[in-house]
Amino acid sequence: MITRNQERRFRIDIAIRDVMTKTFQHFLAKHILPADLINEIERRRHKHLSEEDKKTIQSGNFDKFDVTLLNKLFVNYGDIIFENGLRIVCSKEMPYPNHVTVSDDFNRLRIYRNKRKKRILTSINNLTENTKQMRKSKALLIVGEYGVGKSSFVNTVLTAITGIYHEHCQVAQASSSKTNYLDVKCPAEYLKITTDEDEKLWYPTFVDMVGMDKANFAPFDIILEYILDGKLKPFTDLTDFCNNIKKGRKMVQMEKREGPIVDAIVFLLAPKSEQNPTVLMENINIVLKRSAKEIPIFVVMTKMDECDLAEEAIRDLKRKICSSFVINMDRILECVNYKRSDSQSGWWDNDAVEKVLNFLTSICDPHLQRRDLIRMEFEKETSFIHVDGEKVTYF
């Protein structure tokens, strides 16, 4: 089940870079005038063109032609565009390397696009099937030290899901932290749900919290416990919460749940030589054990483009993570967070989209569920002391 935003992404962006679109726009402009193209297409009654295509062509501005429209024109109207009457023939077979005509280039792009489209559609459908089985939106808590890129990662995941970059979560600069409140992103918000079909997409809810300080974890363990149980409302001022906890104040108990109950934890770290996530991982384990909870944990190694560790050091770090959280390697994702400028620079390839979607599908496995353990009540342990040779009960 694909949303409108995903369809737009698949039709236009997948595997086709802006630079290729510009190339073929210039190629079209070189071979035919806009007025001649419009007249010939009207003479043929706009065959193979949609209403949206017609409006774009009527504008006479080749710069507005996307690669999908360019492909339609070259395939169906190639005999009027090119002086020699060339018609581009679609082929299912990839052209040989020494075949370098326009027709060959278009076939290469089309085959490449379709393969990528199929793979990403498969990833989206796998994610959708998992969420449909749950019949609820899994709440994923994004945790990690401040400045590791938690908010950027949420933006990255939502870009992969919707196909459109938007700064859903505010992103800080350098090693500072921008998130100072409990930021909750639910499917209704980031999918822009407008139809009944969209409402059936039980995609995850992302819970983004303030960055942790490994040197002073005391207030964060309390925050973590409250968030895990859904006791904090969205937009709760976590900085103010920390300050009150540090002053020894206790929060007034609430009678009902105020926020989403966390179904899975996504722990983020930016692997660098001077950073050691062991302390934070141990503290998270302590909180889970103390509160009698078993919550699936996944790990994201962010900012891999800035990583200064050798490959062997990265493997050692992964082994430590797996040992600490008792997880398998397949629960660790290496990621470079997406930024708006990356759509221009071209690094954000569809392999990254596919990896993020597959990782999210694993998290949304309906068999991976949170468990709140039950601890039985026992009588207090009775101790004995001996006084002058007699056994005396001591409580």
KEGUBA-278167 format. One record per residue (C-alpha): residue number from 1; z negated, y, x. Coordinates in steps of 0.2 Angstrom, whole numbers, plus 2048, in hexadecimal, padded with zeros to 3 digits. Each point is the difference from the previous one (the first is absolute). Example, Ala and Ser with C-alpha at 12.3 -4.5 7.8 and 13.67 -1.06 7.14 Angstrom:
<rs>
R  nr  zz  yy  xx
R   1 7D9 7EA 83E
R   2 803 811 806
</rs>
This chain:
<rs>
R  nr  zz  yy  xx
R   1 800 800 800
R   2 806 810 809
R   3 7FB 812 7FC
R   4 80D 80E 7FF
R   5 7FA 807 811
R   6 803 7EF 808
R   7 811 7FF 7F8
R   8 805 811 807
R   9 7FA 7FA 811
R  10 80A 7F0 800
R  11 810 809 7FA
R  12 800 80E 80D
R  13 7F4 7FE 80E
R  14 7FF 7EE 805
R  15 808 7FC 810
R  16 80C 80F 7FF
R  17 7FB 80F 80A
R  18 803 812 7FD
R  19 80B 801 80F
R  20 80C 7F3 7FA
R  21 801 809 7EF
R  22 805 810 809
R  23 80D 7F7 80A
R  24 809 7FA 7F1
R  25 7FE 810 7F7
R  26 809 808 80F
R  27 80D 7F2 800
R  28 804 803 7ED
R  29 801 813 802
R  30 80D 7FD 80E
R  31 80C 7F6 7F6
R  32 800 808 7EF
R  33 7FC 811 7F7
R  34 7F2 800 7F3
R  35 80C 806 7F3
R  36 80D 7F2 803
R  37 7F2 7F3 7FF
R  38 7FA 807 7F0
R  39 812 800 7F8
R  40 804 7EF 806
R  41 7EF 7F9 7F9
R  42 803 808 7F0
R  43 811 7F9 7FF
R  44 7F9 7EF 802
R  45 7F3 804 7F3
R  46 7F1 7FE 80C
R  47 802 7EE 802
R  48 7F0 7F7 808
R  49 7F6 810 7FF
R  50 7F0 804 7F7
R  51 7FC 810 7F7
R  52 7F6 806 80E
R  53 80E 7FC 80C
R  54 80C 80B 7F6
R  55 7F4 80F 800
R  56 7FE 7FE 813
R  57 813 7FF 802
R  58 803 80F 7F5
R  59 7F5 80B 80B
R  60 80D 7FE 80D
R  61 7F3 800 80E
R  62 802 7F1 80B
R  63 7EF 803 808
R  64 7F8 7FB 7EF
R  65 809 7EF 801
R  66 7F4 7F2 804
R  67 805 7F0 809
R  68 801 7F6 7EF
R  69 80C 80C 7F9
R  70 80A 801 810
R  71 801 7ED 800
R  72 807 800 7EF
R  73 80D 80D 804
R  74 806 7F8 810
R  75 801 7EF 7F8
R  76 808 805 7EF
R  77 80A 810 805
R  78 804 7FC 812
R  79 813 800 7FC
R  80 7FF 812 7FC
R  81 7F3 806 80C
R  82 80A 7FA 810
R  83 811 805 804
R  84 806 7EE 804
R  85 7FA 7FA 7EF
R  86 7F1 7F6 808
R  87 7F5 7F7 7F4
R  88 7EF 7FA 806
R  89 7FE 7EE 7FB
R  90 7EE 7F9 7FE
R  91 7FC 7F0 809
R  92 7F1 7F5 800
R  93 803 7FC 812
R  94 7FA 80B 80E
R  95 80F 808 80A
R  96 803 7FA 812
R  97 7F9 80C 80D
R  98 812 805 805
R  99 804 805 7EE
R 100 7FD 813 800
R 101 80A 807 7F1
R 102 7F7 80A 7F2
R 103 801 7F1 7F5
R 104 7F7 7F5 80D
R 105 7F3 80D 802
R 106 7FD 802 7ED
R 107 7FF 7ED 7FF
R 108 7F3 7FF 80E
R 109 7F5 80D 7F7
R 110 802 7F8 7EF
R 111 7FB 7EF 807
R 112 7F2 807 80A
R 113 7FA 80A 7F1
R 114 801 7F1 7F4
R 115 7F6 7F4 80C
R 116 7F2 80D 802
R 117 800 804 7EE
R 118 7FE 7EE 7FC
R 119 7F2 7FD 80C
R 120 7F6 810 7FA
R 121 804 7FB 7EE
R 122 7F8 7EF 804
R 123 7F1 808 807
R 124 7FE 80C 7F1
R 125 802 7F1 7F4
R 126 7F3 7F6 80A
R 127 7F4 80E 7FF
R 128 803 802 7ED
R 129 7FE 7EE 7FC
R 130 7EF 800 809
R 131 7FA 80F 7F7
R 132 806 7F9 7EF
R 133 7F6 7F1 802
R 134 7F0 80A 803
R 135 803 80B 7F1
R 136 7F6 80E 808
R 137 802 80C 80E
R 138 7F7 7FA 810
R 139 7F5 80E 808
R 140 803 801 812
R 141 7F3 80A 80A
R 142 808 808 810
R 143 7F2 801 80D
R 144 800 805 813
R 145 7FA 80C 80C
R 146 805 812 7FD
R 147 812 805 807
R 148 807 7EE 800
R 149 80D 805 7F2
R 150 7F8 7F9 7F0
R 151 808 80D 7F5
R 152 811 7FF 809
R 153 7FF 7ED 7FE
R 154 7FE 802 7ED
R 155 80F 80C 800
R 156 80A 7F3 80A
R 157 7FC 7F2 7F4
R 158 805 80B 7F1
R 159 810 805 809
R 160 804 7ED 801
R 161 7FC 7FD 7EE
R 162 809 80F 7F8
R 163 80E 803 80D
R 164 7FB 813 800
R 165 7F5 809 80C
R 166 7F2 80B 7F9
R 167 7F0 805 807
R 168 7F5 7F7 7F3
R 169 7F1 802 80C
R 170 7FE 80F 80B
R 171 802 7FC 812
R 172 7F6 808 80F
R 173 807 805 811
R 174 7FB 7F7 810
R 175 7EF 7F7 800
R 176 7F8 80A 7F2
R 177 7FD 7FA 7EE
R 178 807 808 7F1
R 179 7F9 7F5 7F3
R 180 7EE 806 7FB
R 181 800 7F9 7EE
R 182 803 7EF 7F8
R 183 813 800 7FD
R 184 806 7F3 7F3
R 185 813 7FD 7FE
R 186 804 7F5 7F1
R 187 811 7F9 7FB
R 188 801 80C 7F1
R 189 800 80F 80C
R 190 80B 7FA 80E
R 191 80D 7F7 7F5
R 192 802 80E 7F4
R 193 7FF 7F3 7F2
R 194 80A 805 7F1
R 195 806 7EF 7F8
R 196 7F7 7F1 7F9
R 197 808 7F5 80E
R 198 7F9 80C 80D
R 199 7EE 7FD 7F8
R 200 802 7ED 804
R 201 800 804 813
R 202 7EF 7FD 805
R 203 802 807 811
R 204 7F1 803 80B
R 205 7F4 80F 7FF
R 206 7FC 808 810
R 207 7EF 806 804
R 208 7FF 80C 80F
R 209 7EF 805 807
R 210 7FA 80C 80D
R 211 802 7FA 812
R 212 7F1 7F6 808
R 213 7F7 805 80F
R 214 7FB 7F1 80B
R 215 7F3 80B 809
R 216 7F7 803 7EF
R 217 804 7F3 7F4
R 218 7EF 802 7F6
R 219 807 80B 7F1
R 220 811 7F6 800
R 221 7F8 7EF 7FC
R 222 7F8 808 7F0
R 223 810 808 7FB
R 224 809 7EF 803
R 225 7F4 7F7 7F5
R 226 802 80D 7F2
R 227 813 7FF 801
R 228 801 7ED 801
R 229 7F7 800 7EF
R 230 809 80E 7F8
R 231 7F1 80B 7FF
R 232 809 810 806
R 233 80D 80A 7F6
R 234 811 805 806
R 235 7FF 810 809
R 236 7ED 7FE 805
R 237 7FC 80C 80E
R 238 7FC 7F3 80E
R 239 7FC 80D 80D
R 240 7F2 807 7F4
R 241 7FB 7EE 7FD
R 242 7FE 7FD 813
R 243 7F6 810 802
R 244 7F4 7FB 7F2
R 245 7FE 7EF 807
R 246 7FC 806 811
R 247 7F2 80B 7F8
R 248 7F8 7F1 7F9
R 249 805 803 7EE
R 250 803 7F2 7F4
R 251 80E 801 7F3
R 252 7FB 7FF 7EE
R 253 805 7EF 7F9
R 254 80F 800 7F4
R 255 7FF 7F5 7F1
R 256 813 7FB 800
R 257 80E 7FE 80C
R 258 809 810 804
R 259 80E 7FA 80C
R 260 80B 7F1 804
R 261 7F7 7F1 806
R 262 808 7FB 811
R 263 80A 7F0 800
R 264 805 800 813
R 265 7FD 80A 80F
R 266 80D 806 80C
R 267 7F9 805 811
R 268 80A 80C 80B
R 269 7FF 802 812
R 270 80B 809 80D
R 271 801 7F5 80F
R 272 7FD 80A 810
R 273 7F7 7FD 810
R 274 7F1 80B 7FD
R 275 7FD 7FA 7EE
R 276 7F5 7F1 7FC
R 277 800 7FB 7ED
R 278 7F3 7F3 802
R 279 7F1 80A 7FB
R 280 808 805 7EF
R 281 806 7EE 7FD
R 282 7EE 7FA 803
R 283 7F9 80D 7F4
R 284 80C 7FC 7F2
R 285 7FB 7EE 802
R 286 7EE 805 7FF
R 287 803 80A 7F0
R 288 809 7F1 7F8
R 289 7F3 7F4 804
R 290 7F1 80B 7FB
R 291 808 803 7EF
R 292 805 7EE 7FD
R 293 813 803 7FF
R 294 80F 7F6 806
R 295 80F 80C 800
R 296 811 7FC 808
R 297 803 80A 80F
R 298 811 805 807
R 299 803 80A 810
R 300 80D 80D 804
R 301 803 806 812
R 302 807 811 7FE
R 303 808 80D 80B
R 304 808 7F2 80A
R 305 80D 80D 807
R 306 7F1 808 809
R 307 7F8 7EF 806
R 308 7FC 800 813
R 309 7FB 7EE 800
R 310 80A 7F2 809
R 311 806 7F2 7F5
R 312 7F3 7F4 807
R 313 7F2 80D 7FC
R 314 807 801 7EE
R 315 800 7ED 7FE
R 316 7ED 800 806
R 317 7FC 80E 7F4
R 318 808 7F6 7F1
R 319 7F6 7F1 805
R 320 7F0 80A 800
R 321 804 807 7EF
R 322 804 7EE 7F9
R 323 7EF 7FA 807
R 324 7F6 80E 7FA
R 325 807 800 7EE
R 326 804 7ED 800
R 327 812 803 7FB
R 328 811 7FA 806
R 329 80D 809 80A
R 330 80B 802 7F0
R 331 7F3 80C 7F9
R 332 804 80D 80E
R 333 80E 80C 7FE
R 334 807 80B 80E
R 335 806 810 7F9
R 336 807 811 805
R 337 7FB 80C 7F2
R 338 80F 808 7F7
R 339 802 813 7FF
R 340 80C 80B 7F7
R 341 809 805 810
R 342 803 7EE 804
R 343 80E 7FF 7F2
R 344 80A 80B 80B
R 345 7FC 7F9 811
R 346 805 7EF 7FA
R 347 7F1 7F5 807
R 348 7FA 7FB 7EF
R 349 80B 7F0 7FE
R 350 800 7F4 7F2
R 351 7F8 7F3 80B
R 352 7F0 80B 7FF
R 353 802 801 7ED
R 354 801 7ED 7FE
R 355 7F1 7FD 80C
R 356 7F5 80C 7F6
R 357 806 7F9 7EF
R 358 7FD 7EE 806
R 359 7EF 805 807
R 360 7FB 807 7EF
R 361 806 7F1 7F7
R 362 7F4 7F5 80B
R 363 7F2 80C 7FB
R 364 804 7FE 7ED
R 365 800 7ED 801
R 366 7F8 7FC 7EF
R 367 7F6 7F2 809
R 368 7F7 80C 80B
R 369 7F2 807 7F6
R 370 7F0 80A 803
R 371 7F0 7F5 7FD
R 372 7EF 807 7FD
R 373 7F4 7F3 806
R 374 7F1 7FB 7F6
R 375 7EF 800 809
R 376 7F3 7F6 7F8
R 377 7EE 807 7FE
R 378 7F2 7F6 809
R 379 7EE 802 801
R 380 7F9 80A 80F
R 381 7FC 7F5 80E
R 382 7EE 7FB 802
R 383 7F8 801 810
R 384 7EF 7F9 806
R 385 7F4 805 80D
R 386 7F1 7F7 807
R 387 7EF 808 800
R 388 7F1 7F7 807
R 389 809 7EF 7FF
R 390 804 803 7EE
R 391 812 803 7F9
R 392 801 810 7F6
R 393 80F 805 7F6
R 394 809 810 806
R 395 80D 809 7F6
</rs>
